[in-house]
Amino acid sequence: MSVPKWTIPLTFVGLSGLGAMLFSERGRKLVRSIAERLSSAPGRLAVWNDAAQKELDHIQQAVKELEQSLGTHTAQ
């Protein structure tokens, strides 16, 4: 399997650009910002998960009440 001639220069250009971004002040700010957002994501997901679970519990209770009012019973 042969590697095209342009693969190595393109890889070098890409890595050079990434390195330049990380060594610039703006690049470091961007990386910090992304890291902060990722570190706060689990907390926000936990809050959303709790709210979604409460809503599902509310829907399940409403279905049970509807089932009782109609006088039907389903196998569980």
PEZIBEL-V784050 format. One record per residue. N is the residue number from 0. RES is the residue in one letter. PSI is psi in radians with two decimals (* if undefined). Layout:
# PEZIBEL-V784050
n->{N & N}
res->{RES & RES}
psi->{PSI & PSI}
This chain:
# PEZIBEL-V784050
n->{0 & 1 & 2 & 3 & 4 & 5 & 6 & 7 & 8 & 9 & 10 & 11 & 12 & 13 & 14 & 15 & 16 & 17 & 18 & 19 & 20 & 21 & 22 & 23 & 24 & 25 & 26 & 27 & 28 & 29 & 30 & 31 & 32 & 33 & 34 & 35 & 36 & 37 & 38 & 39 & 40 & 41 & 42 & 43 & 44 & 45 & 46 & 47 & 48 & 49 & 50 & 51 & 52 & 53 & 54 & 55 & 56 & 57 & 58 & 59 & 60 & 61 & 62 & 63 & 64 & 65 & 66 & 67 & 68 & 69 & 70 & 71 & 72 & 73 & 74 & 75}
res->{M & S & V & P & K & W & T & I & P & L & T & F & V & G & L & S & G & L & G & A & M & L & F & S & E & R & G & R & K & L & V & R & S & I & A & E & R & L & S & S & A & P & G & R & L & A & V & W & N & D & A & A & Q & K & E & L & D & H & I & Q & Q & A & V & K & E & L & E & Q & S & L & G & T & H & T & A & Q}
psi->{2.14 & 2.58 & 2.26 & 2.61 & -0.48 & -0.14 & -0.84 & -0.82 & -0.66 & -0.70 & -0.76 & -0.76 & -0.75 & -0.79 & -0.62 & -0.74 & -0.72 & -0.76 & -0.74 & -0.67 & -0.76 & -0.46 & -0.16 & 2.71 & -0.75 & -0.70 & -0.74 & -0.68 & -0.71 & -0.79 & -0.74 & -0.76 & -0.77 & -0.74 & -0.70 & -0.73 & -0.71 & -0.62 & -0.47 & -0.13 & -0.76 & -0.68 & -0.75 & -0.64 & -0.64 & -0.72 & -0.79 & -0.72 & -0.75 & -0.78 & -0.72 & -0.69 & -0.72 & -0.73 & -0.72 & -0.69 & -0.72 & -0.75 & -0.74 & -0.71 & -0.73 & -0.68 & -0.72 & -0.75 & -0.70 & -0.74 & -0.76 & -0.73 & -0.50 & -0.23 & 0.35 & 2.66 & 2.39 & 2.67 & 2.43 & *}
